[in-house]
Amino acid sequence: MASSSSCVGTLLPNHTQLFSQTKPSTKRRVRVSRAVRAESMTNVIEKLGIKIERNPPESKLTQLGVRQWPKWGCPPSKFPWTYEAKETCYLLEGKVKVTPSGANESVEIAAGDLVVFPKGMSCTWDVSLGVDKHYNFE
């Protein structure tokens, strides 16, 4: 990467800034730089109170124990739902538009998404492509 500065700054999710030299002089700086690049490739968004991580790494799914969670599925349909507890789910298949009650817009989730719904959220699920997911309530 060409730069007139000797340092490159990266804003991390907790809003702290990490600086490393463009030409790392130690192995530690190289590892930090690679870790920052890997984290920046993770696509996490929060919209209307719903957190979505697109295509999380398998290591994260393993760490959470996702493959051991129960599974749930449904065909294309539309229905209301209220979360009595916080739910984290990982969509194996499907495509859904989730519209929180009182919202004028929806959140789209699909296969490969790791999603967190907050406790107490009421919403409507509009399933356009049948869902198969692992889920965990807290």
NUZATI-237515 format. One record per atom (N, C-alpha, C, CB): residue number from 0; x, y, z. Coordinates in Angstrom, 2 decimals. Glycine has a CB too. Layout:
REM residues N
PT/num/c1/c2/c3
PT/NUM/X/Y/Z
...
REM end
This chain:
REM residues 138
PT/num/c1/c2/c3
PT/0/0.84/-1.17/0.00
PT/0/0.00/0.00/0.00
PT/0/0.88/1.23/0.00
PT/0/-0.96/0.00/1.20
PT/1/0.68/2.17/-0.90
PT/1/1.48/3.39/-0.98
PT/1/0.90/4.41/-0.02
PT/1/1.52/3.94/-2.42
PT/2/1.76/5.08/0.71
PT/2/1.29/6.06/1.67
PT/2/2.39/7.06/1.93
PT/2/0.85/5.40/2.99
PT/3/2.03/8.33/2.12
PT/3/3.02/9.33/2.44
PT/3/3.32/9.33/3.93
PT/3/2.56/10.71/1.98
PT/4/2.50/8.67/4.71
PT/4/2.68/8.59/6.15
PT/4/3.36/7.28/6.52
PT/4/1.33/8.73/6.89
PT/5/4.05/7.28/7.64
PT/5/4.71/6.04/8.06
PT/5/3.79/5.15/8.87
PT/5/5.96/6.36/8.87
PT/6/2.60/5.60/9.21
PT/6/1.65/4.81/10.01
PT/6/0.32/4.70/9.30
PT/6/1.46/5.43/11.40
PT/7/-0.37/3.62/9.60
PT/7/-1.71/3.40/9.07
PT/7/-2.62/3.25/10.27
PT/7/-1.79/2.16/8.12
PT/8/-3.73/3.97/10.32
PT/8/-4.66/3.87/11.44
PT/8/-5.86/3.04/11.05
PT/8/-5.11/5.25/11.90
PT/9/-6.34/2.23/11.98
PT/9/-7.53/1.41/11.76
PT/9/-8.47/1.64/12.92
PT/9/-7.17/-0.10/11.61
PT/10/-9.71/2.00/12.66
PT/10/-10.70/2.19/13.69
PT/10/-11.32/0.84/14.01
PT/10/-11.78/3.22/13.26
PT/11/-11.20/0.40/15.26
PT/11/-11.74/-0.89/15.68
PT/11/-13.19/-0.72/16.15
PT/11/-10.88/-1.51/16.81
PT/12/-13.95/-1.82/16.27
PT/12/-15.37/-1.72/16.65
PT/12/-15.61/-0.99/17.97
PT/12/-15.96/-3.09/16.74
PT/13/-14.68/-1.05/18.93
PT/13/-14.89/-0.36/20.20
PT/13/-14.45/1.10/20.14
PT/13/-14.14/-1.09/21.30
PT/14/-14.24/1.61/18.93
PT/14/-13.92/3.00/18.64
PT/14/-12.54/3.43/19.13
PT/14/-14.97/3.89/19.25
PT/15/-11.66/2.47/19.40
PT/15/-10.28/2.82/19.70
PT/15/-9.51/2.74/18.39
PT/15/-9.65/1.87/20.79
PT/16/-8.42/3.42/18.32
PT/16/-7.67/3.42/17.08
PT/16/-6.35/2.68/17.29
PT/16/-7.43/4.86/16.57
PT/17/-6.03/1.80/16.36
PT/17/-4.80/1.03/16.41
PT/17/-3.91/1.51/15.28
PT/17/-5.08/-0.50/16.29
PT/18/-2.66/1.80/15.61
PT/18/-1.71/2.23/14.60
PT/18/-0.63/1.18/14.45
PT/18/-1.09/3.60/14.95
PT/19/-0.23/0.92/13.22
PT/19/0.90/0.03/12.96
PT/19/1.69/0.63/11.82
PT/19/0.43/-1.43/12.62
PT/20/2.98/0.33/11.80
PT/20/3.81/0.84/10.73
PT/20/3.41/0.17/9.42
PT/20/5.30/0.62/11.04
PT/21/3.59/0.87/8.31
PT/21/3.25/0.28/7.02
PT/21/4.18/-0.88/6.70
PT/21/3.32/1.33/5.91
PT/22/5.40/-0.82/7.20
PT/22/6.35/-1.92/7.05
PT/22/6.68/-2.43/8.44
PT/22/7.65/-1.47/6.28
PT/23/5.86/-3.37/8.98
PT/23/6.05/-3.83/10.35
PT/23/7.47/-4.34/10.57
PT/23/5.05/-4.93/10.69
PT/24/8.06/-3.92/11.70
PT/24/9.43/-4.31/11.98
PT/24/9.50/-5.51/12.93
PT/24/10.19/-3.15/12.58
PT/25/8.35/-5.93/13.47
PT/25/8.35/-7.10/14.36
PT/25/7.23/-8.04/13.97
PT/25/8.21/-6.67/15.84
PT/26/7.40/-9.30/14.37
PT/26/6.35/-10.29/14.08
PT/26/5.06/-9.92/14.78
PT/26/6.80/-11.69/14.50
PT/27/5.13/-9.33/15.97
PT/27/3.93/-8.95/16.71
PT/27/3.08/-7.98/15.88
PT/27/4.30/-8.33/18.06
PT/28/3.70/-6.99/15.28
PT/28/2.96/-6.03/14.47
PT/28/2.33/-6.70/13.26
PT/28/3.89/-4.89/14.02
PT/29/3.00/-7.66/12.68
PT/29/2.44/-8.38/11.54
PT/29/1.18/-9.12/11.97
PT/29/3.47/-9.36/10.93
PT/30/1.23/-9.80/13.12
PT/30/0.05/-10.54/13.61
PT/30/-1.10/-9.58/13.91
PT/30/0.41/-11.35/14.88
PT/31/-0.81/-8.44/14.55
PT/31/-1.86/-7.46/14.85
PT/31/-2.48/-6.97/13.56
PT/31/-1.29/-6.28/15.66
PT/32/-1.65/-6.65/12.57
PT/32/-2.15/-6.16/11.30
PT/32/-3.07/-7.19/10.63
PT/32/-0.99/-5.81/10.38
PT/33/-2.65/-8.45/10.63
PT/33/-3.49/-9.51/10.03
PT/33/-4.80/-9.66/10.79
PT/33/-2.74/-10.85/10.00
PT/34/-4.74/-9.58/12.12
PT/34/-5.96/-9.71/12.93
PT/34/-6.94/-8.59/12.60
PT/34/-5.62/-9.70/14.43
PT/35/-6.42/-7.37/12.45
PT/35/-7.27/-6.24/12.11
PT/35/-7.92/-6.45/10.75
PT/35/-6.46/-4.93/12.13
PT/36/-7.11/-6.91/9.75
PT/36/-7.68/-7.16/8.42
PT/36/-8.77/-8.21/8.48
PT/36/-6.59/-7.60/7.43
PT/37/-8.56/-9.30/9.24
PT/37/-9.55/-10.37/9.33
PT/37/-10.82/-9.84/9.98
PT/37/-9.00/-11.57/10.12
PT/38/-10.68/-9.04/11.04
PT/38/-11.85/-8.51/11.72
PT/38/-12.60/-7.54/10.82
PT/38/-11.45/-7.82/13.01
PT/39/-11.89/-6.76/10.02
PT/39/-12.55/-5.77/9.18
PT/39/-13.34/-6.43/8.05
PT/39/-11.53/-4.80/8.59
PT/40/-13.05/-7.70/7.74
PT/40/-13.78/-8.41/6.70
PT/40/-15.12/-8.93/7.24
PT/40/-12.94/-9.56/6.15
PT/41/-15.27/-8.98/8.58
PT/41/-16.51/-9.44/9.17
PT/41/-17.53/-8.32/9.00
PT/41/-16.32/-9.82/10.68
PT/42/-18.70/-8.67/8.50
PT/42/-19.73/-7.69/8.22
PT/42/-20.82/-7.79/9.28
PT/42/-20.31/-7.89/6.80
PT/43/-20.74/-6.95/10.31
PT/43/-21.74/-6.94/11.38
PT/43/-22.49/-5.62/11.29
PT/43/-21.08/-7.13/12.79
PT/44/-23.82/-5.72/11.26
PT/44/-24.64/-4.51/11.25
PT/44/-25.70/-4.63/12.33
PT/44/-25.29/-4.28/9.85
PT/45/-26.23/-3.50/12.75
PT/45/-27.37/-3.49/13.64
PT/45/-28.40/-2.56/13.02
PT/45/-26.98/-3.03/15.10
PT/46/-29.60/-3.07/12.85
PT/46/-30.67/-2.28/12.24
PT/46/-31.96/-2.59/12.97
PT/46/-30.80/-2.58/10.72
PT/47/-32.64/-1.55/13.41
PT/47/-33.93/-1.67/14.09
PT/47/-33.83/-2.61/15.30
PT/47/-34.99/-2.19/13.11
PT/48/-32.67/-2.61/15.96
PT/48/-32.49/-3.43/17.16
PT/48/-32.06/-4.86/16.90
PT/48/-33.74/-3.44/17.93
PT/49/-31.94/-5.24/15.62
PT/49/-31.55/-6.60/15.24
PT/49/-30.09/-6.57/14.79
PT/49/-32.48/-7.17/14.08
PT/50/-29.27/-7.45/15.38
PT/50/-27.85/-7.53/15.00
PT/50/-27.66/-8.67/14.02
PT/50/-26.94/-7.72/16.25
PT/51/-26.95/-8.39/12.93
PT/51/-26.72/-9.39/11.89
PT/51/-25.24/-9.44/11.55
PT/51/-27.56/-9.08/10.62
PT/52/-24.69/-10.64/11.59
PT/52/-23.31/-10.85/11.13
PT/52/-23.39/-11.73/9.90
PT/52/-22.41/-11.50/12.26
PT/53/-23.02/-11.18/8.77
PT/53/-23.07/-11.91/7.50
PT/53/-21.86/-12.84/7.38
PT/53/-23.11/-10.93/6.30
PT/54/-22.14/-14.10/7.10
PT/54/-21.10/-15.12/6.89
PT/54/-20.00/-15.10/7.95
PT/54/-20.48/-14.92/5.54
PT/55/-20.36/-15.34/9.22
PT/55/-19.34/-15.37/10.26
PT/55/-18.36/-16.52/10.01
PT/55/-19.98/-15.51/11.65
PT/56/-17.13/-16.41/10.50
PT/56/-16.17/-17.49/10.30
PT/56/-16.61/-18.75/11.06
PT/56/-14.76/-17.06/10.77
PT/57/-16.26/-19.90/10.51
PT/57/-16.61/-21.18/11.15
PT/57/-16.08/-21.23/12.57
PT/57/-16.06/-22.36/10.33
PT/58/-14.94/-20.61/12.83
PT/58/-14.37/-20.61/14.18
PT/58/-15.32/-19.95/15.18
PT/58/-13.01/-19.88/14.18
PT/59/-16.02/-18.90/14.77
PT/59/-16.98/-18.25/15.66
PT/59/-18.18/-19.15/15.91
PT/59/-17.43/-16.90/15.08
PT/60/-18.68/-19.79/14.85
PT/60/-19.82/-20.70/15.00
PT/60/-19.46/-21.85/15.94
PT/60/-20.26/-21.26/13.62
PT/61/-18.24/-22.36/15.82
PT/61/-17.77/-23.44/16.69
PT/61/-17.67/-22.95/18.13
PT/61/-16.40/-23.97/16.21
PT/62/-17.10/-21.76/18.32
PT/62/-16.95/-21.19/19.66
PT/62/-18.31/-21.03/20.34
PT/62/-16.22/-19.83/19.58
PT/63/-19.33/-20.61/19.60
PT/63/-20.67/-20.43/20.14
PT/63/-21.42/-21.76/20.32
PT/63/-21.48/-19.52/19.25
PT/64/-20.94/-22.82/19.66
PT/64/-21.62/-24.12/19.73
PT/64/-22.86/-24.18/18.86
PT/64/-22.00/-24.41/21.15
PT/65/-22.91/-23.37/17.82
PT/65/-24.09/-23.24/16.96
PT/65/-24.59/-24.58/16.42
PT/65/-23.77/-22.32/15.80
PT/66/-23.69/-25.44/15.99
PT/66/-24.11/-26.71/15.37
PT/66/-24.78/-27.66/16.37
PT/66/-22.89/-27.40/14.74
PT/67/-24.64/-27.38/17.67
PT/67/-25.30/-28.19/18.69
PT/67/-26.64/-27.59/19.14
PT/67/-24.38/-28.35/19.90
PT/68/-26.95/-26.39/18.69
PT/68/-28.22/-25.78/19.05
PT/68/-29.36/-26.53/18.36
PT/68/-28.25/-24.28/18.66
PT/69/-30.57/-26.44/18.93
PT/69/-31.73/-27.05/18.25
PT/69/-31.97/-26.38/16.89
PT/69/-33.01/-26.93/19.12
PT/70/-32.73/-27.06/16.05
PT/70/-33.06/-26.52/14.73
PT/70/-34.56/-26.26/14.65
PT/70/-32.63/-27.50/13.60
PT/71/-34.90/-25.30/13.79
PT/71/-36.29/-24.95/13.52
PT/71/-36.38/-24.57/12.06
PT/71/-36.79/-23.79/14.45
PT/72/-37.52/-24.84/11.47
PT/72/-37.72/-24.48/10.08
PT/72/-39.16/-24.17/9.79
PT/72/-37.24/-25.59/9.18
PT/73/-39.39/-23.49/8.67
PT/73/-40.75/-23.22/8.22
PT/73/-40.74/-22.94/6.72
PT/73/-41.37/-22.04/9.00
PT/74/-41.86/-23.22/6.06
PT/74/-41.98/-22.93/4.63
PT/74/-42.29/-21.45/4.44
PT/74/-43.08/-23.81/3.97
PT/75/-42.31/-20.98/3.20
PT/75/-42.70/-19.58/2.96
PT/75/-44.03/-19.28/3.64
PT/75/-42.80/-19.30/1.44
PT/76/-44.07/-18.19/4.38
PT/76/-45.24/-17.80/5.16
PT/76/-45.03/-16.42/5.74
PT/76/-45.53/-18.83/6.29
PT/77/-46.08/-15.91/6.38
PT/77/-46.00/-14.60/7.05
PT/77/-46.73/-14.73/8.38
PT/77/-46.62/-13.46/6.16
PT/78/-46.04/-14.32/9.47
PT/78/-46.64/-14.48/10.80
PT/78/-46.03/-13.50/11.80
PT/78/-46.45/-15.93/11.30
PT/79/-46.82/-13.15/12.84
PT/79/-46.30/-12.29/13.90
PT/79/-45.49/-13.12/14.89
PT/79/-47.45/-11.55/14.63
PT/80/-44.51/-12.49/15.56
PT/80/-43.71/-13.19/16.55
PT/80/-43.24/-12.20/17.61
PT/80/-42.49/-13.90/15.88
PT/81/-43.23/-12.64/18.87
PT/81/-42.69/-11.84/19.97
PT/81/-41.62/-12.66/20.66
PT/81/-43.81/-11.41/20.98
PT/82/-40.47/-12.05/20.88
PT/82/-39.35/-12.72/21.53
PT/82/-39.46/-12.57/23.04
PT/82/-38.00/-12.14/21.02
PT/83/-39.76/-13.68/23.71
PT/83/-39.88/-13.69/25.17
PT/83/-38.49/-13.70/25.81
PT/83/-40.69/-14.92/25.64
PT/84/-37.46/-14.04/25.04
PT/84/-36.07/-14.05/25.49
PT/84/-35.21/-13.64/24.30
PT/84/-35.65/-15.48/26.04
PT/85/-33.99/-13.25/24.59
PT/85/-33.03/-12.92/23.52
PT/85/-32.77/-14.20/22.72
PT/85/-31.68/-12.33/24.10
PT/86/-32.86/-14.09/21.39
PT/86/-32.58/-15.24/20.53
PT/86/-31.38/-14.94/19.63
PT/86/-33.83/-15.61/19.67
PT/87/-30.48/-15.90/19.57
PT/87/-29.39/-15.87/18.59
PT/87/-29.66/-17.04/17.66
PT/87/-27.95/-15.96/19.28
PT/88/-29.64/-16.80/16.36
PT/88/-29.89/-17.88/15.42
PT/88/-28.92/-17.79/14.24
PT/88/-31.34/-17.84/14.92
PT/89/-28.73/-18.93/13.60
PT/89/-27.87/-19.01/12.42
PT/89/-28.68/-19.66/11.32
PT/89/-26.55/-19.82/12.72
PT/90/-28.93/-18.91/10.24
PT/90/-29.73/-19.42/9.14
PT/90/-28.91/-20.31/8.22
PT/90/-30.34/-18.28/8.36
PT/91/-29.33/-21.56/8.09
PT/91/-28.70/-22.51/7.18
PT/91/-29.28/-22.34/5.78
PT/91/-28.89/-23.95/7.67
PT/92/-30.58/-22.08/5.74
PT/92/-31.30/-21.87/4.47
PT/92/-32.36/-20.81/4.70
PT/92/-31.94/-23.21/3.96
PT/93/-32.79/-20.17/3.62
PT/93/-33.94/-19.29/3.69
PT/93/-33.64/-17.83/3.46
PT/93/-34.58/-19.44/4.98
PT/94/-34.74/-17.09/3.38
PT/94/-34.70/-15.64/3.20
PT/94/-35.94/-15.07/3.87
PT/94/-34.63/-15.25/1.67
PT/95/-35.72/-14.05/4.73
PT/95/-36.81/-13.50/5.54
PT/95/-36.71/-11.98/5.60
PT/95/-36.79/-14.10/6.96
PT/96/-37.85/-11.32/5.58
PT/96/-37.93/-9.90/5.90
PT/96/-38.58/-9.83/7.28
PT/96/-38.76/-9.07/4.81
PT/97/-37.88/-9.24/8.23
PT/97/-38.38/-9.08/9.59
PT/97/-38.73/-7.62/9.79
PT/97/-37.34/-9.58/10.66
PT/98/-39.99/-7.34/10.16
PT/98/-40.44/-5.98/10.37
PT/98/-40.86/-5.81/11.83
PT/98/-41.61/-5.61/9.41
PT/99/-40.06/-5.09/12.62
PT/99/-40.43/-4.84/14.01
PT/99/-41.74/-4.05/14.08
PT/99/-39.31/-4.09/14.76
PT/100/-42.56/-4.34/15.09
PT/100/-43.82/-3.61/15.27
PT/100/-43.57/-2.12/15.36
PT/100/-44.57/-4.11/16.52
PT/101/-44.34/-1.35/14.62
PT/101/-44.22/0.10/14.62
PT/101/-43.16/0.64/13.67
PT/101/-43.92/0.56/15.99
PT/102/-42.39/-0.24/13.04
PT/102/-41.35/0.22/12.11
PT/102/-41.92/0.34/10.70
PT/102/-40.14/-0.75/12.12
PT/103/-41.38/1.27/9.93
PT/103/-41.79/1.45/8.55
PT/103/-40.87/0.74/7.58
PT/103/-41.84/2.92/8.22
PT/104/-39.85/0.08/8.10
PT/104/-38.92/-0.65/7.25
PT/104/-38.65/-2.01/7.87
PT/104/-37.60/0.14/7.05
PT/105/-38.02/-2.87/7.08
PT/105/-37.75/-4.22/7.55
PT/105/-36.26/-4.52/7.44
PT/105/-38.56/-5.25/6.76
PT/106/-35.89/-5.63/8.04
PT/106/-34.52/-6.11/8.02
PT/106/-34.53/-7.43/7.25
PT/106/-33.92/-6.29/9.47
PT/107/-33.64/-7.56/6.28
PT/107/-33.57/-8.80/5.51
PT/107/-32.47/-9.69/6.07
PT/107/-33.32/-8.52/4.02
PT/108/-32.82/-10.95/6.32
PT/108/-31.83/-11.93/6.76
PT/108/-31.92/-13.13/5.81
PT/108/-32.07/-12.37/8.26
PT/109/-30.80/-13.84/5.69
PT/109/-30.76/-14.94/4.73
PT/109/-29.74/-15.99/5.19
PT/109/-30.41/-14.42/3.31
PT/110/-29.69/-17.08/4.43
PT/110/-28.75/-18.16/4.71
PT/110/-27.34/-17.60/4.91
PT/110/-28.76/-19.20/3.58
PT/111/-26.66/-18.08/5.95
PT/111/-25.32/-17.62/6.26
PT/111/-25.27/-16.50/7.27
PT/111/-24.66/-17.18/5.02
PT/112/-26.43/-15.99/7.71
PT/112/-26.46/-14.89/8.68
PT/112/-26.57/-15.42/10.11
PT/112/-27.64/-13.95/8.37
PT/113/-25.79/-14.82/11.01
PT/113/-25.88/-15.04/12.44
PT/113/-26.63/-13.83/12.97
PT/113/-24.46/-15.23/13.14
PT/114/-27.80/-14.05/13.58
PT/114/-28.70/-12.96/13.92
PT/114/-29.04/-12.98/15.40
PT/114/-29.98/-13.04/13.08
PT/115/-29.11/-11.78/16.02
PT/115/-29.52/-11.66/17.42
PT/115/-30.75/-10.77/17.48
PT/115/-28.36/-11.09/18.30
PT/116/-31.84/-11.34/18.04
PT/116/-33.08/-10.61/18.26
PT/116/-33.19/-10.30/19.76
PT/116/-34.32/-11.41/17.75
PT/117/-33.49/-9.05/20.12
PT/117/-33.55/-8.71/21.54
PT/117/-34.82/-9.22/22.22
PT/117/-33.47/-7.21/21.72
PT/118/-34.70/-9.51/23.50
PT/118/-35.84/-9.91/24.32
PT/118/-36.90/-8.80/24.26
PT/118/-35.42/-10.20/25.80
PT/119/-38.15/-9.20/24.10
PT/119/-39.26/-8.25/24.10
PT/119/-39.65/-7.72/22.73
PT/119/-38.92/-7.12/24.96
PT/120/-38.85/-8.00/21.70
PT/120/-39.18/-7.50/20.36
PT/120/-40.40/-8.21/19.79
PT/120/-37.98/-7.66/19.42
PT/121/-41.34/-7.43/19.30
PT/121/-42.48/-7.97/18.55
PT/121/-42.26/-7.58/17.10
PT/121/-43.86/-7.43/19.09
PT/122/-42.53/-8.51/16.21
PT/122/-42.26/-8.27/14.80
PT/122/-43.11/-9.18/13.93
PT/122/-40.76/-8.47/14.49
PT/123/-43.01/-8.98/12.63
PT/123/-43.64/-9.87/11.66
PT/123/-42.55/-10.48/10.81
PT/123/-44.68/-9.10/10.78
PT/124/-42.60/-11.81/10.69
PT/124/-41.68/-12.54/9.82
PT/124/-42.39/-12.76/8.50
PT/124/-41.22/-13.90/10.46
PT/125/-41.75/-12.36/7.40
PT/125/-42.26/-12.61/6.05
PT/125/-41.22/-13.49/5.36
PT/125/-42.52/-11.26/5.25
PT/126/-41.47/-14.79/5.37
PT/126/-40.53/-15.80/4.86
PT/126/-40.79/-16.01/3.38
PT/126/-40.66/-17.15/5.64
PT/127/-39.84/-15.58/2.53
PT/127/-40.01/-15.75/1.08
PT/127/-39.37/-17.04/0.58
PT/127/-39.42/-14.54/0.34
PT/128/-38.37/-17.54/1.30
PT/128/-37.70/-18.78/0.95
PT/128/-37.58/-19.59/2.24
PT/128/-36.28/-18.52/0.29
PT/129/-38.12/-20.81/2.23
PT/129/-38.19/-21.64/3.42
PT/129/-36.95/-21.58/4.32
PT/129/-38.42/-23.05/3.03
PT/130/-37.18/-21.49/5.64
PT/130/-36.12/-21.32/6.62
PT/130/-35.75/-22.64/7.28
PT/130/-36.53/-20.31/7.67
PT/131/-34.44/-22.82/7.47
PT/131/-33.87/-23.88/8.31
PT/131/-32.80/-23.17/9.11
PT/131/-33.30/-25.12/7.47
PT/132/-32.92/-23.21/10.44
PT/132/-31.97/-22.46/11.26
PT/132/-31.66/-23.19/12.55
PT/132/-32.51/-21.07/11.56
PT/133/-30.48/-22.91/13.11
PT/133/-30.14/-23.28/14.47
PT/133/-30.50/-22.07/15.32
PT/133/-28.61/-23.68/14.62
PT/134/-30.97/-22.31/16.56
PT/134/-31.34/-21.19/17.41
PT/134/-30.98/-21.46/18.87
PT/134/-32.84/-20.91/17.29
PT/135/-30.84/-20.36/19.63
PT/135/-30.52/-20.45/21.05
PT/135/-31.18/-19.27/21.76
PT/135/-28.96/-20.44/21.28
PT/136/-31.97/-19.58/22.80
PT/136/-32.59/-18.54/23.61
PT/136/-31.80/-18.36/24.89
PT/136/-34.06/-18.88/23.93
PT/137/-31.65/-17.10/25.31
PT/137/-30.96/-16.79/26.57
PT/137/-31.93/-16.17/27.54
PT/137/-29.77/-15.84/26.33
REM end
